[in-house]
């Protein structure tokens, strides 16, 4: 299982940044107001649901086109375009990033952290290249020297092969080995039929590696489909990150349970883990990715990380960071 450090230091709609403004009822008497309010809430909710549905369809179409063309566009050009878009977006999302108001509310039936600890820290690393693979041992040693353990997430069918010796060395030292997508090509969720076929292969690697956790490439996800994976937790979501290709966040800094009821649709519950139900734990990352901070937004210091970490600790949440191997320097 994932190493979680519990330390003792002392759902709003996407893009709204808080509670929607109340509809004006000036000129109405109290009775009229009581009659109008349910209809106002109904209309407002319908508009929000339509906006979310339209936004989701737009992002799905955009991502299909982007990941189909991605292999033919040089990395430097892709990064330059993303940086320009991120800089422009940053001017408009101060109310929801890096802190989403309301995400500090604990989930239903939240039992608290073990042994009365006040918050949790989770370190995860996504190994996305041969260069990153070559740096795993030095990073492992650095974290051992500092008293930490983390999860290394490897791509099973990517541009490199993971030596069994490395996986065994990591787990023997108390680290975790996780599954990072299958091919990391942005196409895992293109169709339900193809996902089911890929899920069989992912499950095979999970058994071979002894992996209990999964994270998709580029944080693309369909939490319904992930029930096909034989894992105990998924880490493909976030509390708030409008810079991601699929930007809808989960708006919580706590882990939550994703149940798999006997039905065609799944209602996601912001609730604590229910061991008697079939499902998996979702672990959203709650600290911005290093690629976002230091490459797209050109930050020069970890000040945003430190500020968000202090805020999470104050509210007893989970500080989960996902780093990408391209930026490791040990």
PEFEN-V346796 format. One record per residue. N is the residue number from 1. RES is the residue in one letter. PSI is psi in radians with two decimals (NA if undefined). Layout:
n->(N,N)
res->(RES,RES)
psi->(PSI,PSI)
//
This chain:
n->(1,2,3,4,5,6,7,8,9,10,11,12,13,14,15,16,17,18,19,20,21,22,23,24,25,26,27,28,29,30,31,32,33,34,35,36,37,38,39,40,41,42,43,44,45,46,47,48,49,50,51,52,53,54,55,56,57,58,59,60,61,62,63,64,65,66,67,68,69,70,71,72,73,74,75,76,77,78,79,80,81,82,83,84,85,86,87,88,89,90,91,92,93,94,95,96,97,98,99,100,101,102,103,104,105,106,107,108,109,110,111,112,113,114,115,116,117,118,119,120,121,122,123,124,125,126,127,128,129,130,131,132,133,134,135,136,137,138,139,140,141,142,143,144,145,146,147,148,149,150,151,152,153,154,155,156,157,158,159,160,161,162,163,164,165,166,167,168,169,170,171,172,173,174,175,176,177,178,179,180,181,182,183,184,185,186,187,188,189,190,191,192,193,194,195,196,197,198,199,200,201,202,203,204,205,206,207,208,209,210,211,212,213,214,215,216,217,218,219,220,221,222,223,224,225,226,227,228,229,230,231,232,233,234,235,236,237,238,239,240,241,242,243,244,245,246,247,248,249,250,251,252,253,254,255,256,257,258,259,260,261,262,263,264,265,266,267,268,269,270,271,272,273,274,275,276,277,278,279,280,281,282,283,284,285,286,287,288,289,290,291,292,293,294,295,296,297,298,299,300,301,302,303,304,305,306,307,308,309,310,311,312,313,314,315,316,317,318,319,320,321,322,323,324,325,326,327,328,329,330)
res->(X,X,X,X,X,X,X,X,X,X,X,X,X,X,X,X,X,X,X,X,X,X,X,X,X,X,X,X,X,X,X,X,X,X,X,X,X,X,X,X,X,X,X,X,X,X,X,X,X,X,X,X,X,X,X,X,X,X,X,X,X,X,X,X,X,X,X,X,X,X,X,X,X,X,X,X,X,X,X,X,X,X,X,X,X,X,X,X,X,X,X,X,X,X,X,X,X,X,X,X,X,X,X,X,X,X,X,X,X,X,X,X,X,X,X,X,X,X,X,X,X,X,X,X,X,X,X,X,X,X,X,X,X,X,X,X,X,X,X,X,X,X,X,X,X,X,X,X,X,X,X,X,X,X,X,X,X,X,X,X,X,X,X,X,X,X,X,X,X,X,X,X,X,X,X,X,X,X,X,X,X,X,X,X,X,X,X,X,X,X,X,X,X,X,X,X,X,X,X,X,X,X,X,X,X,X,X,X,X,X,X,X,X,X,X,X,X,X,X,X,X,X,X,X,X,X,X,X,X,X,X,X,X,X,X,X,X,X,X,X,X,X,X,X,X,X,X,X,X,X,X,X,X,X,X,X,X,X,X,X,X,X,X,X,X,X,X,X,X,X,X,X,X,X,X,X,X,X,X,X,X,X,X,X,X,X,X,X,X,X,X,X,X,X,X,X,X,X,X,X,X,X,X,X,X,X,X,X,X,X,X,X,X,X,X,X,X,X,X,X,X,X,X,X,X,X,X,X,X,X)
psi->(2.81,2.40,2.15,2.18,2.03,2.17,2.78,0.11,2.35,NA,1.75,2.79,2.68,2.31,-0.02,-0.58,0.28,-2.83,2.33,2.60,2.54,2.52,2.48,2.37,0.40,2.45,-0.13,2.51,3.03,-0.70,-0.75,-0.66,-0.75,-0.60,-0.67,-0.55,-0.78,-0.69,-0.65,-0.78,-0.68,-0.82,-0.79,-0.73,-0.69,-0.69,-0.75,-0.76,-0.70,-0.72,-0.73,-0.74,-0.79,-0.75,-0.75,-0.76,-0.68,-0.81,-0.63,-0.79,-0.78,-0.76,-0.64,-0.80,-0.78,-0.85,-0.32,-0.61,-0.31,-0.76,-0.32,-0.04,2.19,2.53,-0.72,-0.67,-0.74,-0.78,-0.70,-0.71,-0.80,-0.67,-0.75,-0.76,-0.70,-0.73,-0.69,-0.74,-0.63,-0.48,-0.27,0.03,0.39,-0.43,-0.19,-0.06,2.40,-0.01,2.18,1.99,2.34,-0.31,-0.17,-0.11,2.19,2.66,2.89,2.47,0.47,2.11,-0.14,3.00,2.71,2.55,0.47,0.25,2.71,-0.49,3.01,2.59,2.22,2.23,2.22,2.57,2.22,2.03,1.90,0.15,2.93,-0.62,-0.79,-0.67,-0.69,-0.29,-0.01,-0.77,-0.71,-0.64,-0.69,-0.77,-0.70,-0.79,-0.63,-0.76,-0.53,-0.05,0.33,2.79,2.61,-3.13,2.27,2.06,2.08,2.58,2.06,-0.69,0.83,-2.57,0.05,2.94,2.42,2.00,2.40,-0.58,-0.67,-0.78,-0.76,-0.64,-0.71,-0.89,-0.61,-0.44,0.10,0.11,2.96,2.57,2.14,2.92,2.21,1.60,-2.73,-0.98,-0.24,0.87,0.09,0.12,0.18,-0.61,0.41,-0.64,2.66,-0.73,-0.79,-0.61,-0.72,-0.66,-0.73,-0.54,-0.62,-0.76,-0.71,-0.76,-0.59,-0.75,-0.66,-0.72,-0.77,-0.69,-0.21,0.59,2.44,-0.04,2.74,2.54,2.28,2.81,2.42,0.28,0.43,2.57,2.74,1.77,-0.43,-0.86,-0.49,-0.20,-0.25,-0.24,2.46,1.21,2.82,-0.43,2.74,2.61,0.79,0.22,-3.12,2.86,-0.86,2.22,1.43,-0.07,-0.10,2.72,-0.60,1.52,-0.03,2.03,2.95,-0.20,0.73,2.52,0.41,2.67,2.69,2.81,2.33,1.76,2.76,1.42,2.92,1.49,3.08,-0.38,2.70,2.23,2.01,2.34,2.21,1.29,2.88,2.90,2.34,1.67,-0.28,-0.14,2.62,2.27,-2.72,2.86,2.39,2.24,1.64,2.44,2.46,-0.11,2.40,2.59,2.60,-0.64,-0.74,-0.84,-0.90,-0.32,-0.93,-0.84,-0.10,0.61,2.53,-0.22,2.84,0.43,-0.69,-0.72,-0.83,-0.74,-0.76,-0.68,-0.77,-0.73,-0.74,-0.78,-0.70,-0.56,0.14,0.51,-2.77,2.03,1.76,2.16,2.41,1.93,2.70,2.40,-0.42,-0.34,0.19,2.40,1.98,NA)
//
